[in-house]
């Protein structure tokens, strides 16, 4: 039987209202939807972001599953499966099937695993992927969707989101995200590592001069991308590992993106990653990030340039 959300104004649950999730929730609420979340056990920062976005806290996952028509899972890749399992445990109490949309940066194989968890518990599933920043201005953020139940997810186009349905089963939207993020976040990781190496080798100044002469556009991109990276570095570790898994599944080397994961893991070992996106002071420059990492590598490994 073809089941769909019959409510013209669906109640949308957000797991979890962090940097991206709370911005998504704000857009939906401002376009007239009831937006809810489950904040039991969540951090004070997450609670604050949810309150600022006007997202209603219903307590735990049981209440969320019983109340929402649709749940958008938006969190760190490493938690995606565990959250799906928690939602699945809550699904049997529902009188009508809930639509669970996984919007995380995960491999197609992980998507299919989560689809199996949700559907085995009686829920409906859609694969979603987010490209772009948190949706603070129209048109900046796109939600790609694939799978059997994308039509209901695409109804959120009426409520401020930009949902693009692509052909194919669940996993295709996430495959697109994996390939795209390999360029954007992979590039940022490569630049972070090469600038750190230049600092350690004592050639940061001449390298910057050469970039200005022959790679001005690249230098501009580096200076734009790196300052905003540290607060996201710890969660990007899992994303790079998911991309590595995606590439390995089609017979390509996973090593380049596994290396990117190592770079973000290195950033996560430093106080650079303790910064939050809401921090009002100016972020560190690309040069300052490289200097901090070079000092950290030396202090940790006591390795002098050869």
Buried (B, 14 or more C-beta within 10 A) or exposed (E): EEEEBEEEBBBBBBBBBBBBBBBBBBBBBEBEBBBBBBBEEBEEEBBEBBBEBEBBBBEBBBBBBBBBBBBBBBBBBBBBBEBBEBBBBBBEEBEEBBBBBBBBBBBBBBBBBBBBBBBEBEBBBBBBBBBEEBBEEEEEBBBBBBBBBBBBBBBBEEBBBBBBBBEBBBBBBBBBBBEBBBEEBBBBBBBBBEBBBBBBEEBBEEBBEEBEEEEEEEBEBBBEBBBEBBBBBBBBBBBBBBBBBBBBBEEEEBEBBBBBBBBBBBBBBBEBBEBEEEEEEEBBEBBEBBBBBBBBBBEEEEEEEE
